[in-house]
């Protein structure tokens, strides 16, 4: 939130007033989170495009830790964490251990600051092309392991009743990506979380 306040004061003000209005209107904590989280994520995803490789990798490693922590609680919670638009989200602060949440916040702050810093990254056409090739190399293994369920990645509504599998596919995918050399892994993460892929 601190970095949002620094870098996006207009959005910060909008989020504050929106949550206050929703609270007054009697909306639940989860309804407020489900409205505000996508707005913050959108900014984070945009910053990720300009963040240095190390920050991008760190972002995804902690993300995987969060997914694993939520998956321990339950498949439905894990699915809601990953695909809040389908069945509504969760409040990670209530389900993810504080130590992981603290690292998540510190990592997000340094990533967003680094995206504006002197070492900020610029995505090139070559990086995108290589990222696509790397994804195409990872895909057959996932298809082999999950068969037609792999379609969940393109259309999460197909995961209703298969929440556990959806969670496993996401964790498997990102684990494969993180096995790539740093610059290439960062390239795939940027590509998959870019606005054009959403």
C-alpha positions, -999 to +999 in steps of 0.1 A: +000+000+000+029+023+008+043+021-027+008+025-042+005+057-022+038+069-035+035+059-072-003+060-078-018+086-055-050+090-075-056+052-075-048+051-038-074+077-030-099+060-053-094+026-035-097+043+000-129+060-009-143+029-027-137+007+003-152+033+027-183+035+005-186-002+003-182-006+041-210+021+046-232+002+022-228-029+044-206-049+021-186-078+036-149-077+040-146-103+013-167-083-011-145-053-006-113-074-011-128-089-043-134-054-057-101-038-047-076-067-052-080-068-090-071-031-092-040-035-071-030-066-091-034-047-124-008-022-112+015-049-099+014-068-132+022-036-151+052-030-127+064-066-131+070-059-168+096-033-159+110-050-128+145-065-130+148-103-134+157-110-097+125-091-085+103-110-110+117-144-099+113-135-062+077-124-068+069-158-083+087-178-057+068-162-029+036-165-049+042-203-051+048-204-013+015-186-008-003-210-031+012-240-013+001-225+021-035-219+009-036-254-007-028-270+027-060-254+040-082-267+012-086-271-026-115-247-027-095-220-009-066-225-032-088-222-063-105-190-050-070-176-042-059-183-078-091-175-097-111-151-076-132-140-106-148-175-108-163-181-073-150-151-053-117-148-036-102-152-001-085-129+023-049-141+021-040-122+053-063-146+072-051-178+056-014-174+047+011-175+075+022-140+086+058-147+079+050-155+042+027-124+040+054-102+054+079-114+028+052-110+001+047-074+011+084-066+013+090-083-021+061-064-037+074-031-024+110-037-037+096-050-070+074-020-076+102+004-066+128-014-087+104-011-117+109+027-114+145+024-105+177+029-125+179-008-134+143-010-146+137-036-173+124-031-208+106-061-225+119-067-260+104-085-289+132-111-285+123-117-249+087-123-258+096-146-286+119-167-263+093-167-236+068-181-261+093-208-271+100-217-235+062-220-228+058-242-258+085-264-245+069-267-211+033-273-224+036-309-237+047-321-202+017-304-186-007-318-213+008-353-207+002-350-170-032-334-169-048-342-203-079-322-212-079-306-178-051-283-190-079-262-206-086-250-170-057-226-175-075-209-205-110-211-189-110-214-151-148-219-151-140-254-163-124-261-129-157-262-110-155-296-092-118-300-102-104-273-079-076-295-067-064-302-102-066-265-111-043-258-081-019-285-091-016-273-127-008-238-117+018-249-092+033-273-117+035-247-144+052-221-123+076-247-108+086-256-144+091-220-153+113-213-123+136-242-134+146-221-165+177-198-164+169-166-145+165-142-175+143-167-194+122-176-163+116-139-157+107-135-194+080-162-192+066-147-160+064-113-175+047-127-207+022-148-188+013-120-164+012-093-191-020-074-200-022-090-234-022-125-220-050-119-194 
